[in-house]
Amino acid sequence: MTEMVYGAVPSRAGEPVLPKWWRTIDKWSLSCILILFGIGILLGLAASPPLAERNGFAAFHYVQRQAVFGGLALGVMVFVSMLAPVVVRRLAVLGFIAAFIALAMLPFFGTDFGKGAVRWYSLGFASVQPSEFLKPTFVIVTAWFLAASQDLGGPPGRILSFAITISIVLMLALQPDFGQACLVLFGWGVMYFIAGAPMLLLFGVAGLVVFAGTLAYQNSQHFARRIDGFLSPEVDPTTQLGYATNAIREGGFLGVGVGEGQVKWSLPDAHTDFIIAVAAEEYGLVLVLIIIALYTTIVVRSLLRLMRERDPFIRLAGAGLACMFGVQAMINMGVAVRLLPAKGMTLPFVSYGGSSLIAGGIAVGMLLAFTRTRPQGEIGDILRGRLR
């Protein structure tokens, strides 16, 4: 019925999967992801050898692991991007249930690896961070509820999505992982806004966030220490923020040269949370601007393609994935230049981390699946057809 009313772009009967995928995928976004992964390997070659030496591994131990995890992530990304939106939704529901249970069990079976926050399961040969896998599946599930609530006789999707969001935010805050909690809340807010939430309600949620932040500051030493460090006019040069700030300053416009940076010898998280400091020191502002441009291209192109989408579920889910992807990158880089408090958040497809890379591959694969060209016609074409 929809195609009879609105028209449809011609589809090629019997077309093989790979040619069809290549014809309909957003090649610009896909290219940007591949370039980001290549930059991550390049920066890993510079940032990880000092850590490998301290831990008694071969010089490029972490680079090799990043290449393996990254290859797996890219494979998962391509596979997921080939799926139909309805299949993505079904698999995401199952993944969400598994990740939600894993997150709830962290206080009993998780570990903190000496970092003060219980966020991981240790598998011996590797570790898994459930919150990384929860984020993309959470977006799909809440988008499904929000879209279903717009149907006549549909479920109370807005209330259900809010209840799920609050449950996840509370579990993340108890780890404590306030950065991921804020990111989840932000993703839900974006989708709720697009679904037609009243501004008064969004302002009320923002007020609750400020109130919760005040309580956390008063009752959590971990949270208060990071806020105090961010607000302090002086930066302790022996802290991670101090090392990162100095490295960015030393890099200037063109950097100090490949392999000549010193921050990697001082920062324990130079290959993960502060990888952008290594990029700024060795390659300068030029590479940082290239990285920012790549993330911006992915987000903007995804949102522009989603604007032509008529399915409310695809619109909501795609917008949530795109915005969370972009904001996570913004938070990581903002922390390094002291625009934001320290969050412990990776730079997607650039930072080292198995969970981050594979979960990022799943999220971007879903985004590419939702932004593929589909035989539905565009709103502009419909309007022009009616005016003839």
PyMOL commands that set and color helices and strands:
alter all, ss='L'
color gray80, all
select helices_A, chain A and resi 2-6+17-24+27-47+49-54+61-81+85-104+106-109+130-148+157-173+178-194+199-219+221-231+240-251+263-265+275-306+312-336+354-370+379-387
alter helices_A, ss='H'
color red, helices_A
select strands_A, chain A and resi 121-122+127-128
alter strands_A, ss='S'
color yellow, strands_A
deselect
rebuild
show_as cartoon
